[in-house]
Amino acid sequence: MLQRLLIIFILLLPLSAHAKDVSLSMIYTNAMDKELPFAIFTKGDWQPNPQARFVKVHMYFDEPFMVQGLEIDTCGEAIKPNISVFFNFDQWALRLDPDLAGEIPEAMRPQSGKNPNNNLIFDNFMQPIEVRSLTFNFESNTNFKICGLNLKDPKGEVYRIKAPKVIQGSVSATSVLNPIQAYEPINLFDSRFEYGWASDKKATNVGLTFNFDKSKRIEKIRIWNGYQRSITHCYSNSRARKIHVTGDGGYAADIEIQDVLGSQVVDFPKAFEGKQLKFEVTNAFMGKSYKDLVISELRFFDGTDWFLIDPSQKLQTNIQKNHELFEIARADALLNESYLGSNIEEYVKEMEKVYGDIVLRLRADGSFYLAGATDPSESELYFTLGNYEVKDAGKNGIKLRLFGLYYETEMYGDCNGCGRDCNKHDLPEGVARQKIFQESVTIKPMGDGSFEIVNLSGGKKLPFSRIVLNKE
């Protein structure tokens, strides 16, 4: 199974000095319910969609730091410890599966139940890990809460995680690419690299207007320039080079943005104070394939704290709309679940070959994950991280446009803080087997709890033609 990961040590990382405060600008989940997962650190508790399985929580830290243990506070409730933890996407991974207990060193096994709160404690890593991002997959767990996350330094001391404030406000753009749900400007604050603001075939003379509910002071911004869902997406689309900033009280200034992956902090020449701020992109780094200008994420700094505009209301609206459309098509059971299938056409043609399972996870937030084997021996895997747009929904099924990034490799590059120039051609190993894709599929209920998904290109873009899906 694709999900059965063991502990993998890929790199030996050096020990370095640590700081007691760790800044976290991005955290998101694929199973949002009522609020953003920033609430773990700002409010003290957070719950994903209670019905969702394979809930993921992704955290992107502003600077790397050393970790040699962690503790998940599940609000006093015991949960199954079969959790997957990914450090820097795939640089180091831990699969906490009771079935694999004999294969996991004693020091790395979950120590659930050793304190009154039933916290999951993973101490005494064999070596400290330099952390840039963390991903938690809660696997089959449902209806759980998180009341805290403690990350421990090599001395066993707990870091204090500082998250940005979430404020009320709005943002609009002079140009937005379709589909709006994937590229509207509120996506600048959703902590998802799969979404962002994109203009429609314009690289310059496009802009953003931010309206804050109360007067704010802004001294600098943190910006993720370009489409940072992958290196390929980044250099294929245009990125901001110069931005003209205007606002209340006659404020005017110009700032320059670097052409790098990862976040960058840009100081304003003078502090802004007011309720309305405008950005106009006056110069850009041109994309190799598309003129569309993309900015992935944005944060503001008021001199004391970082803050962002709350995107949760818009996210909830999009989630509800997707549920309604899938319900019309009698396919709502697919959302926030995991389904397995096989490439039926290939299996029929070559009965003697055994093809591995295909995994499909459709999320109500408009994202999806698709993975499988590119050959019968499963010596190489493909996976797809993408978005979907509902094109049509009726009682006989639903038609989706899928778009995103396709890989034929088990590696996934962490572009958080990597600092690579989008224009460079000497890209890391494995990038050549990435491709940006868009594809149309139909999904139909089969009446027995299974679903049929048909690739309308017959497997020319994504490596399947017809799949019968059953709940994992």
Secondary structure, DSSP 8 states (H G I E B T S, - for coil): -TT----EE----------SEEEEEEEEESS--SS-TTHHHHTS-B---TT-SS-EEEEEEEEEEEESEEEEE-TT-------EEEETTTTEEEE--GGGGGGS-GGGS--TTSSTT--EEE---SS-EEEEEEEEE-TT--S--B-EEEEE-TTS-B-EEE--EEE-EEEEES---SSHHHH-GGGGGS--TT--EE-SS-SSSEEEEEEEEEEEEEEEEEEEEB-TT-HHHHHHSBEEEEEEEEEGGGEEEEEE---BSS-EEEEEEEEEEEEEEEEEEEEEE--SS---BEEEEEEEE-SS-EEEE--HHHHHHHHHHHHHHHHHTT-GGGBTS-EEEEEHHHHHH-TTS----EEEEE-TTSEEEEEEESSTT-SSEEEEEEEEEEEEEETTEEEEEEEEEEESSS-----TT---BTT-S---TTGGGEEEEEEEEEEEE-SSS-EEEEETTTTSSSS-SEEEEEE-
